[in-house]
Amino acid sequence: MSPASTPHFSFATLADADRIHTIVEAAYRATGDAAGWTTESQILDGQRTDLDEITSLIDQPAGGLLTARQDGKILGCCQLERRSDHAYFGMFAVDPTLQAQGLGKQLLAEAERVAREDWGLDEMRLTVITARTDLIAWYRRRGFRPTGVSSPFPYGNERFGLPKVEGLHFDEFSKSL
């Protein structure tokens, strides 16, 4: 994808599950030269997700996995869920070979547009592992602010990864749309 390119956005179908799984794992768990700036490999081993979770998110009646595509190929995705009074944004992933080219900003902007214009919501929330200070700074530059809500990392649940460090938890952030 060239920086000037505009991707096509659409919600994923079950046929997209394998490609989404590949992108999410690469974005969150890649190491060495394959790692983008979003990797969590310094704090977590193991998987980020599995196909069961991805298919359940795709089938979710209150949202799904929003994708960014070019020439039909999925380049990035995010979970977007309509909750009672806000949209929840999660599982944000861009192919590591395409990171730092503006695609993530475009995907986030489209998620905000869907929440605001299609769903009529005026707030978006997300959670970030507090050890991810670079990612928190990225979200803050895009207008997200801490809500003061924190939750523990699910230690012992390998579905979310195998922690390499103690004391992990999630902080919630919110943005007015």
Contact map, one row per residue, 1 for C-alpha under 8 A:
111010000000000000000000000000000000000000000000000000000000000000000100000000000000000000000000010000000000000000000000000000000000000000000000000000000000000000000000000000000
111110000000000000000000000000000000000000000000000000000000000000000000000000000000000000000000000010000000000000000000000000000000000000000000000000000000000000000000000000000
111110000000000000000000000000000000000000000000000000000000000000000000000000000000000000000000000011100000000000000000000000000000000000000000000000000000000000000000000000000
011111000000000000000000000000000000000000000000000000000000000000000000000000000000000000000000000000000000000000000000000000000000000000000000000000000000000000000000000000000
111111100000000000000000000000000000000000000000000000000000000000000000000000000000000000000000000000000000000000000000000000000000000000000000000000000000000000000000000000000
000111110000000000000000000000000000000000000000000000000000000000000100000000000000000000000000000000000000000000000000000000000000000000000000000000000000000000000000000000000
000011111000000000000000000000000000000000000000000000000000000000011100000000000000000000000000000000100000000000000000000000000000000000000000000000000000000000000000000000000
000001111100000000000000000000000000000000000000000000000000000000011100000000000000000000000000000000000000000000000000000000000000000000000000000000000000000000000000000000000
000000111110000000000000000000000000000000000000000000000000000001111000000000000000000000000000000000000010010000000000000000000000000000000000000000000000000000000000000000000
000000011111000000000000000000000000000000000000000000000000000001111000000000000000000000000000000000000000000000000000000000000000000000000000000000000000000000000000000000000
000000001111100000000000000000000000000000000000000000000100000111100000000000000000000000000000000000000000000000000000000000000000000000000000000000000000000000000000000000000
000000000111111110000000000000000000000000000000000000000100000111100000000000000000000000000000000000000000000000000000000000000000000000000000000000000000000000000000000000000
000000000011111110000000000000000000000000000000000000000110000000000000000000000000000000000000000000000000000000000000000000000000000000000000000000000000000000000000000000000
000000000001111110000000000000000000000000000000000000100110000000000000000000000000000000000000000000000000000000000000000000000000000000000000000000000000000000000000000000000
000000000001111111000000000000000000000000000000000000000000000000000000000000000000000000000000000000000000000000000000000000000000000000000000000000000000000000000000000000000
000000000001111111110000000000000000000000000000000000000000000000000000000000000000000000000000000000000000000000000000000000000000000000000000000000000000000000000000000000000
000000000001111111111000000000000000000000000000001001100100000000000000000000000000000000000000000000000000000000000000000000000000000000000000000000000000000000000000000000000
000000000000001111111100000000000000000000000000001000000000000000000000000000000000000000000000000000000000000000000000000000000000000000000000000000000000000000000000000000000
000000000000000111111110000000000000000000000000000000000000000000000000010000000000000000000000000000000000000000000000000000000000000000000000000000000000000000000000000000000
000000000000000111111111000000000000000000000000000001000000000000000000010110000000000000000000000000000000000000000000000000000000000000000000000000000000000000000000000000000
000000000000000011111111100000000000000000000000111001000000000000000000000000000000000000000000000000000000000000000000000000000000000000000000000000000000000000000000000000000
000000000000000001111111110000000000000000000000000000000000000000000000000000000000000000000000000000000000000000000000000000000000000000000000000000000000000000000000000000000
000000000000000000111111111000000000000000000000000000000000000000000000001100000000000000001111000000000000000000000000000000000000000000000000000000000000000000000000000000000
000000000000000000011111111100000000000000000001100000000000000000000000000000000000000000111110000000000000000000000000000000000000000000000000000000000000000000000000000000000
000000000000000000001111111111000000000000000011100000000000000000000000000000000000000000000000000000000000000000000000000000000000000000000000000000000000000000000000000000000
000000000000000000000111111111000110001000000000000000000000000000000000000000000000000000000011000000000000000000000000000000000000000000000000000000000000000000000000000000000
000000000000000000000011111111000011011000000000000000000000000000000000000000000000000000001111000000000000000000000000000000000000000000000000000000000000000000000000000000000
000000000000000000000001111111000000011110000001000000000000000000000000000000000000000000001000000000000000000000000000000000000000000000000000000000000000000000000000000000000
000000000000000000000000111111100010001110011111000000000000000000000000000000000000000000000000000000000000000000000000000000000000000000000000000000000000000000000000000000000
000000000000000000000000111111110111001010000000000000000000000000000000000000000000000000000000000000000000000000000000000000000000000000000000000000000000000000000000000000000
000000000000000000000000000011111110001010000000000000000000000000000000000000000000000000000000000000000000000000000000000000000000000000000000000000000000000000000000000000000
000000000000000000000000000001111110000000000000000000000000000000000000000000000000000000000000000000000000000000000000000000000000000000000000000000000000000000000000000000000
000000000000000000000000000000111110000000000000000000000000000000000000000000000000000000000000000000000000000000000000000000000000000000000000000000000000000000000000000000000
000000000000000000000000010001111111000000000000000000000000000000000000000000000000000000000001100000000000000000000000000000000000000000000000000000000000000000000000000000000
000000000000000000000000011011111111111000000000000000000000000000000000000000000000000000000001000000000000000000000000000000000000000000000000000000000000000000000000000000000
000000000000000000000000001001000111111000000000000000000000000000000000000000000000000000000001101000000000000000000000000000000000000000000000000000000000000000000000000000000
000000000000000000000000000000000011111000000000000000000000000000000000000000000000000000000001001000000000000000000000000000000000000000000000000000000000000000000000000000000
000000000000000000000000001100000011111100000000000000000000000000000000000000000000000000000001000000000000000000000000000000000000001000000000000000000000000000000000000000000
000000000000000000000000011111100011111111000000000000000000000000000000000000000000000000000000000000000000000000000000000000000000000000000000000000000000000000000000000000000
000000000000000000000000000110000000011111110000000000000000000000000000000000000000000000000000000000000000000000000000000000000001000000000000000000000000000000000000000000000
000000000000000000000000000111100000001111111000000000000000000000000000000000000000000000000000000000000000000000000000000000000000000000000000000000000000000000000000000000000
000000000000000000000000000000000000001111111000000000000000000000000000000000000000000000000000000000000000000000000000000000000000000000000000000000000000000000010000000000000
000000000000000000000000000000000000000111111000000000000000000000000000000000000000000000000000000000000000000000000000000000000010000000000000000000000000000000111000000000000
000000000000000000000000000010000000000111111100000000000000000000000000000000000000000000000000000000000000000000000000000000000000000000000000000000000000000011111000000000000
000000000000000000000000000010000000000011111110000000000000000000000000000000000000000000000000000000000000000000000000000000000000000000000000000000000000000011110000000000000
000000000000000000000000000010000000000000011111000000000000000000000000000000000000000000000000000000000000000000000000000000000000000000000000000000000000010111000000000000000
000000000000000000000000100010000000000000001111110000000000000000000000000000000000000000000000000000000000000000000000000000000000000000000000000000000000011111000000000000000
000000000000000000000001100110000000000000000111110000000000000000000000000000000000000000000000000000000000000000000000000000000000000000000000000000000000001110000000000000000
000000000000000000001001100000000000000000000011111011000000000000000000000000000000000000000000000000000000000000000000000000000000000000000000000000000000001110000000000000000
000000000000000000001000000000000000000000000011111111000000000000000000000000000000000000000000000000000000000000000000000000000000000000000000000000000000001000000000000000000
000000000000000011001000000000000000000000000000111111100000000000000000000000000000000000000000000000000000000000000000000000000000000000000000000000000000000000000000000000000
000000000000000000000000000000000000000000000000011111110000000000000000000000000000000000000000000000000000000000000000000000000000000000000000000000000000000000000000000000000
000000000000000000000000000000000000000000000000111111111000000000000000000000000000000000000000000000000000000000000000000000000000000000000000000000000000000000000000000000000
000000000000000010011000000000000000000000000000111111111100000000000000000000000000000000000000000000000000000000000000000000000000000000000000000000000000000000000000000000000
000000000000010010000000000000000000000000000000001111111110000000000000000000000000000000000000000000000000000000000000000000000000000000000000000000000000000000000000000000000
000000000000000000000000000000000000000000000000000111111111000000000000000000000000000000000000000000000000000000000000000000000000000000000000000000000000000000000000000000000
000000000000000000000000000000000000000000000000000011111111001110000000000000100000000000000000000000000000000000000000000000000000000000000000000000000000000000000000000000000
000000000011110010000000000000000000000000000000000001111111001110000000000000000000000000000000000000000000000000000000000000000000000000000000000000000000000000000000000000000
000000000000110000000000000000000000000000000000000000111111100100000000000000000000000000000000000000000000000000000000000000000000000000000000000000000000000000000000000000000
000000000000000000000000000000000000000000000000000000011111111100000000000000000000000000000000000000000000000000000000000000000000000000000000000000000000000000000000000000000
000000000000000000000000000000000000000000000000000000000011111100000000000000000000000000000000000000000000000000000000000000000000000000000000000000000000000000000000000000000
000000000000000000000000000000000000000000000000000000000001111100000000000000001110000000000000000000000000000000000000000000000000000000000000000000000000000000000000000000000
000000000000000000000000000000000000000000000000000000001101111110000000000000111100000000000000000000000000000000000000000000000000000000000000000000000000000000000000000000000
000000000011000000000000000000000000000000000000000000001111111111000000000000111000000000000000000000000000000000000000000000000000000000000000000000000000000000000000000000000
000000000011000000000000000000000000000000000000000000001100001111100000000011110000000000000000000000000000000000000000000000000000000000000000000000000000000000000000000000000
000000001111000000000000000000000000000000000000000000000000000111110000000011110000000000000000000000000000001000000000000000000000000000000000000000000000000000000000000000000
000000001111000000000000000000000000000000000000000000000000000011111000011111000000000000000000000000000010000000000000000000000000000000000000000000000000000000000000000000000
000000111100000000000000000000000000000000000000000000000000000001111100011110000000000000000000000000000010000000000000000000000000000000000000000000000000000000000000000000000
000000111100000000000000000000000000000000000000000000000000000000111111111100000000000000000000000000000000000000000000000000000000000000000000000000000000000000000000000000000
100001110000000000000000000000000000000000000000000000000000000000011111111000000000000000000000000000000000000000000000000000000000000000000000000000000000000000000000000000000
000000000000000000000000000000000000000000000000000000000000000000001111100000000000000000000000000000000000000000000000000000000000000000000000000000000000000000000000000000000
000000000000000000000000000000000000000000000000000000000000000000001111110000000000000000000000000000000000000000000000000000000000000000000000000000000000000000000000000000000
000000000000000000000000000000000000000000000000000000000000000000001111111000000000000000000000000000000000000000000000000000000000000000000000000000000000000000000000000000000
000000000000000000110000000000000000000000000000000000000000000000111101111110000000000000000000000000000000000000000000000000000000000000000000000000000000000000000000000000000
000000000000000000000010000000000000000000000000000000000000000000111100111110000000000000000110010000000000000000000000000000000000000000000000000000000000000000000000000000000
000000000000000000010010000000000000000000000000000000000000000000111000011111000000000000011110000000110010000000000000000000000000000000000000000000000000000000000000000000000
000000000000000000010000000000000000000000000000000000000000000011110000011111100000000000111100000000000010000000000000000000000000000000000000000000000000000000000000000000000
000000000000000000000000000000000000000000000000000000000000000011100000000111110000000011111000000000000010000000000000000000000000000000000000000000000000000000000000000000000
000000000000000000000000000000000000000000000000000000001000001111000000000011111000000111110000000000000000000000000000000000000000000000000000000000000000000000000000000000000
000000000000000000000000000000000000000000000000000000000000001111000000000001111100001111000000000000000000001000000000000000000000000000000000000000000000000000000000000000000
000000000000000000000000000000000000000000000000000000000000011100000000000000111110001110000000000000000000000000000000000000000000000000000000000000000000000000000000000000000
000000000000000000000000000000000000000000000000000000000000011000000000000000011111011100000000000000000000000000100010000000000000000000000000000000000000000000000000000000000
000000000000000000000000000000000000000000000000000000000000010000000000000000001111111100000000000000000000000000000000000000000000000000000000000000000000000000000000000000000
000000000000000000000000000000000000000000000000000000000000000000000000000000000111110000000000000000000000000000000000000000000000000000000000000000000000000000000000000000000
000000000000000000000000000000000000000000000000000000000000000000000000000000000011111000000000000000000000000000000000101000000000000000000000000000000000000000000000000000000
000000000000000000000000000000000000000000000000000000000000000000000000000000000111111100000000000000000000000000000000111110000000000000000000000000000000000000000000000000000
000000000000000000000000000000000000000000000000000000000000000000000000000000011110111110000000000000000000000000100000101110000000000000000000000000000000000000000000000000000
000000000000000000000000000000000000000000000000000000000000000000000000000000111110011111000000000000000000000000000000000111000000000000000000000000000000000000000000000000000
000000000000000000000000000000000000000000000000000000000000000000000000000001111000001111110000000000000000001000000000000111000000000000000000000000000000000000000000000000000
000000000000000000000000000000000000000000000000000000000000000000000000000001110000000111110000000000000000000000000000000001100000000000000000000000000000000000000000000000000
000000000000000000000001000000000000000000000000000000000000000000000000000011100000000011111000000000000000000000000000000000000000000000000000000000000000000000000000000000000
000000000000000000000001000000000000000000000000000000000000000000000000000111100000000011111100000000000000000000000000000000000000000000000000000000000000000000000000000000000
000000000000000000000011001100000000000000000000000000000000000000000000000111000000000000111110000000010000000000000000000000000000000000000000000000000000000000000000000000000
000000000000000000000011001000000000000000000000000000000000000000000000001110000000000000011111011000110000000000000000000000000000000000000000000000000000000000000000000000000
000000000000000000000011011000000000000000000000000000000000000000000000001100000000000000001111111000000000000000000000000000000000000000000000000000000000000000000000000000000
000000000000000000000010011000000111110000000000000000000000000000000000000000000000000000000111111000000000000000000000000000000000000000000000000000000000000000000000000000000
000000000000000000000000000000000101000000000000000000000000000000000000000000000000000000000011111000000000000000000000000000000000000000000000000000000000000000000000000000000
100000000000000000000000000000000000000000000000000000000000000000000000001000000000000000000111111110100000000000000000000000000000000000000000000000000000000000000000000000000
000000000000000000000000000000000001100000000000000000000000000000000000000000000000000000000111111111110000000000000000000000000000000000000000000000000000000000000000000000000
000000000000000000000000000000000000000000000000000000000000000000000000000000000000000000000000011111110000000000000000000000000000000000000000000000000000000000000000000000000
011000000000000000000000000000000000000000000000000000000000000000000000000000000000000000000000011111110000000000000000000000000000000000000000000000000000000000000000000000000
001000000000000000000000000000000000000000000000000000000000000000000000000000000000000000000000001111111100000000000000000000000000000000000000000000000000000000000000000000000
001000100000000000000000000000000000000000000000000000000000000000000000000100000000000000000100011111111110000000000000000000000000000000000000000000000000000000000000000000000
000000000000000000000000000000000000000000000000000000000000000000000000000100000000000000001100001111111111000000000000000000000000000000000000000000000000000000000000000000000
000000000000000000000000000000000000000000000000000000000000000000000000000000000000000000000000000001111111100000000000000000000000000000000000000000000000000000000000000000000
000000000000000000000000000000000000000000000000000000000000000000000000000000000000000000000000000001111111110000000000000000000000000000000000000000000000000000000000000000000
000000001000000000000000000000000000000000000000000000000000000000110000000111000000000000000000000000111111111000000000000000000000000000000000000000000000000000000000000000000
000000000000000000000000000000000000000000000000000000000000000000000000000000000000000000000000000000011111111100000000000000000000000000000000000000000000000000000000000000000
000000000000000000000000000000000000000000000000000000000000000000000000000000000000000000000000000000001111111110000000000000000000000000000000000000000000000000000000000000000
000000001000000000000000000000000000000000000000000000000000000000000000000000000000000000000000000000000111111111000000000000000000000000000000000000000000000000000000000000000
000000000000000000000000000000000000000000000000000000000000000001000000000000010000000010000000000000000011111111100000000000000000000000000000000000000000000000000000000000000
000000000000000000000000000000000000000000000000000000000000000000000000000000000000000000000000000000000001111111110000000100000000000000000000000000000000000000000000000000001
000000000000000000000000000000000000000000000000000000000000000000000000000000000000000000000000000000000000111111111100000000000000000000000000000000000000000000000000000000000
000000000000000000000000000000000000000000000000000000000000000000000000000000000000000000000000000000000000011111111110000000000000000000000000000000000000000000000000000000000
000000000000000000000000000000000000000000000000000000000000000000000000000000000100001000000000000000000000001111111111110100000000000000000000000000000000000000000000000000000
000000000000000000000000000000000000000000000000000000000000000000000000000000000000000000000000000000000000000111111111111000000000000000000000000000000000000000000000000000001
000000000000000000000000000000000000000000000000000000000000000000000000000000000000000000000000000000000000000011111111100000000000000000000000000000000000000000000000000000000
000000000000000000000000000000000000000000000000000000000000000000000000000000000000000000000000000000000000000011111111000000000000000000000000000000000000000000000000000000000
000000000000000000000000000000000000000000000000000000000000000000000000000000000100000000000000000000000000000001111111100000000000000000000000000000000000000000000000000000000
000000000000000000000000000000000000000000000000000000000000000000000000000000000000000000000000000000000000000000111111110000000000000000000000000000000000000000000000000000000
000000000000000000000000000000000000000000000000000000000000000000000000000000000000111000000000000000000000000000111011111100000000000000000000000000000000000000000000000000001
000000000000000000000000000000000000000000000000000000000000000000000000000000000000010000000000000000000000000000110001111100000000000000000000000000000000000000000000000000011
000000000000000000000000000000000000000000000000000000000000000000000000000000000000111000000000000000000000000000010000111110000000000000000000000000000000000000000000000001111
000000000000000000000000000000000000000000000000000000000000000000000000000000000000011110000000000000000000000100100000111111000000000000000000000000000000000000000000000001111
000000000000000000000000000000000000000000000000000000000000000000000000000000000000011110000000000000000000000000000000001111100000000000000000000000000000000000000000000111100
000000000000000000000000000000000000000000000000000000000000000000000000000000000000000111000000000000000000000000000000000111110000000000000000000000000000000000000000000111000
000000000000000000000000000000000000000000000000000000000000000000000000000000000000000001000000000000000000000000000000000011111000000000000000000000000000000000000000011110000
000000000000000000000000000000000000000000000000000000000000000000000000000000000000000000000000000000000000000000000000000001111101001100000000000000000000000000000000011110000
000000000000000000000000000000000000000000000000000000000000000000000000000000000000000000000000000000000000000000000000000000111111000000000000000000001000000000000001111000000
000000000000000000000000000000000000000000000000000000000000000000000000000000000000000000000000000000000000000000000000000000011111100100000000000000000000000000000001111000000
000000000000000000000000000000000000000000100000000000000000000000000000000000000000000000000000000000000000000000000000000000001111100000000000000000000000000000000001000000000
000000000000000000000000000000000000000100000000000000000000000000000000000000000000000000000000000000000000000000000000000000011111111100000000000000000000000000000000000000000
000000000000000000000000000000000000000000000000000000000000000000000000000000000000000000000000000000000000000000000000000000000111111110000000000000000000000000000000000000000
000000000000000000000000000000000000000000000000000000000000000000000000000000000000000000000000000000000000000000000000000000000001111111000000000000000000000000000000000000000
000000000000000000000000000000000000010000000000000000000000000000000000000000000000000000000000000000000000000000000000000000010001111111100000000000000000000000000000000000000
000000000000000000000000000000000000000000000000000000000000000000000000000000000000000000000000000000000000000000000000000000010101111111110000000000000000000000000000000000000
000000000000000000000000000000000000000000000000000000000000000000000000000000000000000000000000000000000000000000000000000000000000111111111000000000000000000000000000000000000
000000000000000000000000000000000000000000000000000000000000000000000000000000000000000000000000000000000000000000000000000000000000011111111100000000000000000000000000000000000
000000000000000000000000000000000000000000000000000000000000000000000000000000000000000000000000000000000000000000000000000000000000001111111111000000000000000000000000000000000
000000000000000000000000000000000000000000000000000000000000000000000000000000000000000000000000000000000000000000000000000000000000000111111111100000000000000000000000000000000
000000000000000000000000000000000000000000000000000000000000000000000000000000000000000000000000000000000000000000000000000000000000000011111111000000000000000000000000000000000
000000000000000000000000000000000000000000000000000000000000000000000000000000000000000000000000000000000000000000000000000000000000000001111111000000000000000000000000000000000
000000000000000000000000000000000000000000000000000000000000000000000000000000000000000000000000000000000000000000000000000000000000000000111111100000000000000000000000000000100
000000000000000000000000000000000000000000000000000000000000000000000000000000000000000000000000000000000000000000000000000000000000000000111111110000000000000000000000000011100
000000000000000000000000000000000000000000000000000000000000000000000000000000000000000000000000000000000000000000000000000000000000000000010011111000000000000000000000000011100
000000000000000000000000000000000000000000000000000000000000000000000000000000000000000000000000000000000000000000000000000000000000000000000001111110000000000000000000001111000
000000000000000000000000000000000000000000000000000000000000000000000000000000000000000000000000000000000000000000000000000000000000000000000000111110000000000000000000001111000
000000000000000000000000000000000000000000000000000000000000000000000000000000000000000000000000000000000000000000000000000000000000000000000000011111000000000000000000001100000
000000000000000000000000000000000000000000000000000000000000000000000000000000000000000000000000000000000000000000000000000000000000000000000000011111100000000000000000001100000
000000000000000000000000000000000000000000000000000000000000000000000000000000000000000000000000000000000000000000000000000000000000000000000000000111110000000000000000111100000
000000000000000000000000000000000000000000000000000000000000000000000000000000000000000000000000000000000000000000000000000000000000000000000000000011111000000000000000111000000
000000000000000000000000000000000000000000000000000000000000000000000000000000000000000000000000000000000000000000000000000000000000000000000000000001111100000000000001110000000
000000000000000000000000000000000000000000000000000000000000000000000000000000000000000000000000000000000000000000000000000000001000000000000000000000111110000000000001110000000
000000000000000000000000000000000000000000000000000000000000000000000000000000000000000000000000000000000000000000000000000000000000000000000000000000011111100100000000000000000
000000000000000000000000000000000000000000000000000000000000000000000000000000000000000000000000000000000000000000000000000000000000000000000000000000001111110001100000000000000
000000000000000000000000000000000000000000000000000000000000000000000000000000000000000000000000000000000000000000000000000000000000000000000000000000000111110001000000000000000
000000000000000000000000000000000000000000000000000000000000000000000000000000000000000000000000000000000000000000000000000000000000000000000000000000000111111111000000000000000
000000000000000000000000000000000000000000000110000000000000000000000000000000000000000000000000000000000000000000000000000000000000000000000000000000000011111111000000000000000
000000000000000000000000000000000000000000000011110000000000000000000000000000000000000000000000000000000000000000000000000000000000000000000000000000000000111110000000000000000
000000000000000000000000000000000000000000000111100000000000000000000000000000000000000000000000000000000000000000000000000000000000000000000000000000000100111111000000000000000
000000000000000000000000000000000000000000011111100000000000000000000000000000000000000000000000000000000000000000000000000000000000000000000000000000000000111111100000000000000
000000000000000000000000000000000000000000011110000000000000000000000000000000000000000000000000000000000000000000000000000000000000000000000000000000000011110111110000000000000
000000000000000000000000000000000000000000111000000000000000000000000000000000000000000000000000000000000000000000000000000000000000000000000000000000000010000011111100000000000
000000000000000000000000000000000000000001111000000000000000000000000000000000000000000000000000000000000000000000000000000000000000000000000000000000000000000001111100000000000
000000000000000000000000000000000000000000110000000000000000000000000000000000000000000000000000000000000000000000000000000000000000000000000000000000000000000000111111000000000
000000000000000000000000000000000000000000000000000000000000000000000000000000000000000000000000000000000000000000000000000000000000000000000000000000000000000000111111000000000
000000000000000000000000000000000000000000000000000000000000000000000000000000000000000000000000000000000000000000000000000000000000000000000000000000000000000000001111100000000
000000000000000000000000000000000000000000000000000000000000000000000000000000000000000000000000000000000000000000000000000000001110000000000000000000011000000000001111110000000
000000000000000000000000000000000000000000000000000000000000000000000000000000000000000000000000000000000000000000000000000000001100000000000000000001111000000000000011111000000
000000000000000000000000000000000000000000000000000000000000000000000000000000000000000000000000000000000000000000000000000000111100000000000000000001111000000000000001111100000
000000000000000000000000000000000000000000000000000000000000000000000000000000000000000000000000000000000000000000000000000000111100000000000000011111100000000000000000111110000
000000000000000000000000000000000000000000000000000000000000000000000000000000000000000000000000000000000000000000000000000011110000000000000000011111000000000000000000011111000
000000000000000000000000000000000000000000000000000000000000000000000000000000000000000000000000000000000000000000000000000011110000000000000001111000000000000000000000001111100
000000000000000000000000000000000000000000000000000000000000000000000000000000000000000000000000000000000000000000000000001111000000000000000001111000000000000000000000000111110
000000000000000000000000000000000000000000000000000000000000000000000000000000000000000000000000000000000000000000000000001110000000000000000011100000000000000000000000000011111
000000000000000000000000000000000000000000000000000000000000000000000000000000000000000000000000000000000000000000000000011100000000000000000000000000000000000000000000000001111
000000000000000000000000000000000000000000000000000000000000000000000000000000000000000000000000000000000000000100010000111100000000000000000000000000000000000000000000000000111
